[in-house]
Amino acid sequence: MFDDGRMKIELQGAGPALLFGLRLWVSVCLAMYIAFWLQLDEPSWAGTAAAIVCQPTLGASLRKSWFRLIGTVVGGIAIVVLTGCFPQDRVFFFVSLALWGGACAFISTVLPNFASYAAALAGYTAAIIAGNQLGAVGGLNGDAFVLAVTRVTEIGIGIVSAGVVLAGTDLGAARRRLATLVAGLANGIATNFIRTLQAAGPSLSDMRSSRREFLRRVIALDPIIDQAVGESSEIRYHAPVLLQAVDGLLAIISGWRAIANHLRWLPHDQATREMAIVLQSLPPKLSSLLNQSDPARWAAHPGSLRSACEAGIHKLVALDVKTPSLRLLADKVAETLAGIADALNGLALLSGEPTMPVRRSRGVSHLHVPDWLPALVSGARTLLTILVAAAFWIVTAWPGGAEAITFAAISSILFAARADQAYANARGFVKGTCIAAVAAAVINFAVLPNLETFAAFCLAIGLWLVPAGAVATRWPSIEFNYMASYFVPLLAPTNQLSYDTVQFYNNALAILSGAGAAAFFFCIIPPLSPEFRARRLLALTLIDLRRLARERAFHDWAGHVHSRLSAMPGEATPLQRAHLLAALSLGTEILRLRSMPVPSDVDVVLNETLAAVAKGRSAVAVTDLQRLDERLAAHAADPATLQARSRIIAISEMLNQHASYFDGAEKT
């Protein structure tokens, strides 16, 4: 039966998809025109680069273009150096090329987002140039420098052409989209947080699933931030503000979890009484904000709302309290408000309002690697793939062997960072290039021989690029994506068009063989499974936490755990993410407690307590913490002592709630 509603939805989605197909086509045509005009020997690489960097969103395209250009230049320099080191020895040359490809695959797995793409480009740009200078069985022709300059120029033309077309036809929506997401998350988390404060009863346990879902959504913001950074030089300059906004959202969830956990342990009457004191100390404007369920209000005037949060923080810090429990609640609410203020500061940047300066944020000056093992697997797989492809070429003396090595390297390096999706992506790459090969054969032998002008050539390739780009956008999949972007290298147009059937099919077979070889190695040396990676991230964090408990300092503890939260696979369970967040909070509280001045007799008990934490003995640590609290209670009830006792309570409650993880007894 005909469905009018579904047809309307399909037609609404067809417009943007068709527009992207047109942009893709114009980008490729512009790149090809410039490459033809400059009479470059392989203009297809200019068109291919334009097709690859052309993305449905402007921010992603510009960001990808910039990093592709960096990677291309680095790869060009690398292959010139490798050729100069081994000009007469093809075995050592292939080994060095494989080592370079493996190193680039390793680095691309370590780096995040588009920086990972730059590392991948550095690897397979070297393979592309190497393939052009190799003889029938691997002998070098000595043209490495000229080829490097030519290929880098061709790829640079494609990058710039796509950037010009996209910048001239797309105003960009990543900034607006990110603002909507951050406002929605901040509003949703804050609204549920205030409900927790107002409930202070049995319903607190019902909030746990909401917190874990919000945590998953906050972690997913990183790639969208990267797109917004690519779209605006202002946002790129103030990137630390956005990073700290994400940290602020995590701080809200962490504070929310600590408060809910503490209220669960308190008698209901005491919990209600103490929460009432905290709520009464909040400014009315701030209370109204936290109870506001409209995200649009958060995005409308974030600067004034941030000021209300800062006023609330000052009141809570100065609140005169008599018990460590009330001190804990006041401090955690203040920390949560500080997280809300950071999120609002990010919203101010996205909405064009003045922002507050931020402290040095994670990822700005230090790279935290969550786990080295996936990168080692990626590097080893790529190394083996290139070596086997090179050995096969030398043994068989296949004329298309150089092209096969090139595409084996491209596929192996490009998908190295895709984790458990790598094999599916490599297989989809083969399917997409198969479809593109059929289309290229039809265009090359049935359409182009009847045409003479460049305009006619553009119309001919548009017959495939426009609908293929539209389909790839409307129904995103690996197969559809690569049937559009790798059509040009399969067509391989030159200034003087060639219609050599044998050469065409040999080239297509080489490309498919190289891509197929990479897919085969992804199958026999698969990436680490999501379950295994999640368990390793938890185990590594636990090791670091125990080291933190043994030592008096840990450089950038929050940055380490944030990197692991970001690296958590999508298939990780909510409980596993909750364990990581608990480890973050526990480590932070331990560092704060260690930094507080305490009497010498108390310091001895504190060291014994933390030694129990380091040994994975939570029950012993909780008992020692009670003894530590009694020692502190015997001293004067000054604000510093109350704050130290509040931190002891927070640590005890975290150890009790996640004892199985902190003791290593739970199969993470």
C-alpha positions, 0 to 999 in steps of 0.5 A, a space after each residue: 500500500 502506498 505510504 504518503 508519509 514515508 514518501 514525504 520523508 524520502 523526498 525531504 532527504 533526497 534534496 540534501 543528498 542530491 546537493 552533496 552529489 553535485 558538490 562531489 561532482 563539481 569538486 572532482 571536475 575542478 581538481 581534474 581541470 587544474 591537473 589537466 591544465 598543469 599536465 600532471 602525469 596522473 591527474 586521477 589522484 587529484 580527482 580521487 583526493 577531492 572525492 575522498 575529502 568531500 564530506 556531507 558536513 563542511 566542518 568534517 570536510 575542512 578538518 579532513 582536508 587539513 589533516 590529509 594535506 599534512 599527512 600527504 606532505 609527511 608521506 612524500 618526505 618519508 618516501 624520498 628519505 627511504 628511497 635515498 637510504 636504499 636506492 639499490 636494494 629492493 629487499 631493504 626498501 620493501 622492508 623499510 616501506 612496510 615498517 613505515 606503513 606499520 608505524 603509520 598504522 600504529 600512530 593512526 590507532 593511537 591518535 584520535 579523530 582526524 589526526 588519526 587520518 593524517 597518520 594514515 595518509 602519511 603511510 599510504 602516500 608513501 606507498 602510492 609514490 613507491 608504486 609509481 617508481 617501482 619497475 616490473 619486479 621491484 627495482 627503483 627508477 630513481 625518480 622518488 623526489 619528482 614523483 613525490 612532488 608530483 603526487 603531493 601536488 596532485 593530492 593537494 590540488 584535490 584537497 584545495 578544490 574540494 575545500 573551495 567548492 564546499 566552503 562556497 556552497 555550505 555555511 556549515 551546521 556543525 557549530 549549531 548542532 554541537 550547541 544543541 547537543 551540549 545544551 540538551 545534555 547539560 539541561 537533561 543532566 542538570 534537571 535529573 540532578 536537581 530531582 535527585 537533590 529534591 527526592 533524597 529517598 528510595 527513588 534515587 536508585 532509579 536514576 542510575 540508568 539515566 546517569 549511565 546513559 548520559 555518560 555514554 552520550 557525553 563520551 560520543 561528543 568528541 567527533 562532533 567537536 572535531 567537526 566544529 573545530 574544522 568549521 570555525 577558526 574561532 572555535 579552533 583557537 578556543 578549543 580548550 573551552 570545548 574540551 573543558 565543557 565536556 569535562 564539565 559534563 563529566 564532572 556533573 555526572 560524577 558529582 551527581 553519582 557521589 551525591 546519590 550514593 551518599 544520600 542512599 547511605 544516610 537515614 531518610 530524615 537526615 538526608 532530607 534535612 541536609 539536602 534542604 539546607 543545601 537547596 536553600 543556599 542556592 540563589 533563586 535564579 540558579 534553582 529556577 535554571 536547574 528546574 528548567 526543562 527547556 534546553 533552548 533557554 540554556 543556549 539562549 543566554 549561557 553567560 548570565 546562567 554561568 554567572 548564576 552558577 558561580 554565585 551558587 558555588 561561592 555560597 556553597 563553599 562559604 556555607 557554615 556546616 557542622 557535620 562532615 556529611 553536610 560538608 560533603 553534600 555542599 562540596 559535591 553540589 558546588 563541584 557539580 555547579 562548576 561542571 555546569 558553569 564549564 558546560 555553559 562556558 562552552 555554550 557561550 563560545 558556540 553561541 558567540 558570547 564572551 567566554 571565560 579563560 580556562 585552565 589547561 585542559 586534557 589533550 591540549 598539551 599531552 596525549 594520553 594513550 588509553 591502551 597500546 595493544 590495539 595500536 601494536 596489533 594494527 602496526 604488525 598487521 600492516 607490516 605483514 600485509 605490505 611484506 606479503 604483497 611485495 613478496 607476491 609481486 617479486 615472485 610472480 612479476 605481475 605487471 599490476 603488482 605495484 598497484 596491488 601493493 599500493 591498495 593493500 597498504 591503503 586499505 590496511 592503514 586506512 582501516 587500522 583505527 576502526 577497531 572491531 569495524 575494521 574487517 567490515 570496512 575493508 570488506 565493504 571497501 572491496 565491494 564498493 570498488 567492485 561496483 565502481 570498477 563496473 561503472 568505470 568500465 561502462 563510462 570508459 568504453 561506452 561513453 567517453 570514446 564518443 566525447 571530445 571536450 573536457 565539458 563532455 568528460 565532466 558530464 560523463 563522470 557526473 552520470 556516476 558521481 552525482 547519483 553515487 554521492 547522493 546514494 552514499 549520503 542518503 543511505 550511508 554505508 561503506 560500499 556506497 561511500 567507496 563506490 563514489 570516492 574510488 571511481 576516479 582511480 579506477 577510471 584513471 583518466 589522463 590528458 590523452 585518454 586511453 581505451 586500452 582494455 587490457 590495461 584497464 582491467 589489469 589496473 582494476 584487478 590490481 586495485 581489487 587484489 590489493 584491497 582484498 589482500 588487506 581484508 584477508 589480513 583483517 580476517 586472520 589478524 582481527 582487531 581486539 574485540 570490544 569486550 576484550 578492549 573494555 576489560 583491558 581499559 578497566 584493568 589498566 585503569 585499576 592498575 593506575 589507580 593502585 599506583 596512585 594510591 601508593 604514590 603521592 602524585 599522579 600526573 594528570 589523573 583526570 586526563 588519563 581516565 578521560 582518554 579511557 572513557 573516550 576509548 570505551 567501545 560502544 558495546 561496553 556495558 553501562 556498568 563498565 562505564 560506571 566503573 571507570 567514572 568511579 575510578 576517576 572520582 576515587 582517584 581524584 578524592 585520594 589526591 585531594 585528601 593527600 594534599 590536605 595538611 593532617 596531623 602526623 598520627 592521622 597521616 600514618 593511618 592514611 598511608 595504611 588506608 591507601 596501602 589497603 586500596 593499592 592491594 585491592 582490599 576495600 573492606 580493610 580500607 573502609 575499616 581503616 577509613 573509619 579509624 581515620 575519621 575517628 582520629 580526625 574527629 578527635 581534633 578541632 572541628 575546623 573547616 579543613 578537618 570537616 572537609 577531610 572527613 567529608 572526603 573520607 566519607 566519599 572514598 568509603 562510599 565509593 569503595 563500598 559501591 564498587 568493591 568488586 571492581 576495586 578489589 579485582 574480584 569482578 570479571 571486568 
